[in-house]
């Protein structure tokens, strides 16, 4: 029998199951009565925070403590602690209790299942025994700190996770020898990969005292995004091909204006079967059904953009395709490979394209250029680097004069909104979502699942 719960009730169930809280001491609230440490994919992070703020925490009682990524400057992209007093609606067991919830997103979805099954202890955010001077204010009752190798032992503590977050069936991730199997990320305290990380787990147990049951909760979707100039080039090309109305304004960002790619084309890009944008062709119905590549001067002129950085070989110029996939064990990547490549479900499925070394001096030695950012927001950050000719992520390391190379790139994203973009196409980050098989990203008819361990105080919240 399957029972349905909200994300709020799922987290509440974790709280009720947790009885042995460690003494974590924020300077103004004292020790928590209950402490929970969770890890895994970041797809539910915003929902997680909203549940704490609106449902679990007594009004005005919530403090948040987050890390600042030293590379991107993102707040809470790796760790966040929620410290609060339980709301009255939580019942006598939790109401009025001092509760600490921590969410680790570093390492992605694989860290929501492998450590729970293997008993591997992870680096979690610590706020024990620190004075207020150890933190910087990032808003009312919000605190932040840049954490790196120099101070990791002060701000991180090794503990086993009590719960995990996934965005895909765990058995898809736990296929040894595939691109989906989670790989350990480097610890900040040692600079070395996580220790005691098994490489042969095959499935989540479904019977016995440690079995997991599936409980549906909320839902979300993933999306395919492209750099802004590529978005405009696709619009211009599809206007000439007749698949977008001629009245569409280049750069417009409403549902009717989004350019479209079918799943076979996206699959070919992810599998590395299209190495250069010169291979991407259209039939131009406005010019006698002539065949044009995506970097044709007529398309660039229509889009009012310049060609991205071009490589040269034996006197020939070519424009590399740039693909931002995800790290091994990331649910966003695993979902995309399953949907677009049937990987690894069928014997004749294509694997995602091999990763280009992050420090490769000659990135175009083997095309396409493929990078594997390790965080859910880092694919968007890499698209920004490719669009702007910058290297904040350290994944775009080829110099183009005084700047870094500008690329036309495509990425698998978590479908978070690109806030600030107007329907006319101005504002926001310099990347845009596209349609897939004629459909824009939507939350409709999606759900997520919680896998709660029977007889144990662990839970994996899974989006599906």
Secondary structure, 3 states (H helix, E strand, C coil): CCCCCCHHHHHHHHHHHCCCCCCCEECCCEECCEEEEEEECCCCHHHHHHHHHHHHECCCCCEEEEEECCCCCCEEEEEEEEEEEECHHHCCCCCCCEEEEEEECCCHHHHHCHHHHHCCEEEEECCCCCCHHHCEEEECCEEEEECCCCCHHHHEEEEECCEEEECCCHHHHCCCCCCCCCCCCECCCCCCECCCCCCCCCCCCCCCCCCEEEEEECCCCCEEEEEHHHHHHHHHHHHHHCCCCCCCCCCCCCHHHCCEECHHHHHHHHCCCCCEHHHCEEEECCCCCEEEECCCHHHHHHHCCCCCCCEEECCEEECEEEEEEECCCCHHHHHHHHHHHCCCCCCCCCCCCCCCCCCCCCHHHCCCEEEEECCCCHHHHHHHHHHHCCCCCCCCCCEECCEECCCEEEEEECCCCCCCCCCCCCCCCCEEECEECCECCCCCCCCEEEEEECCCCCEEEEEC
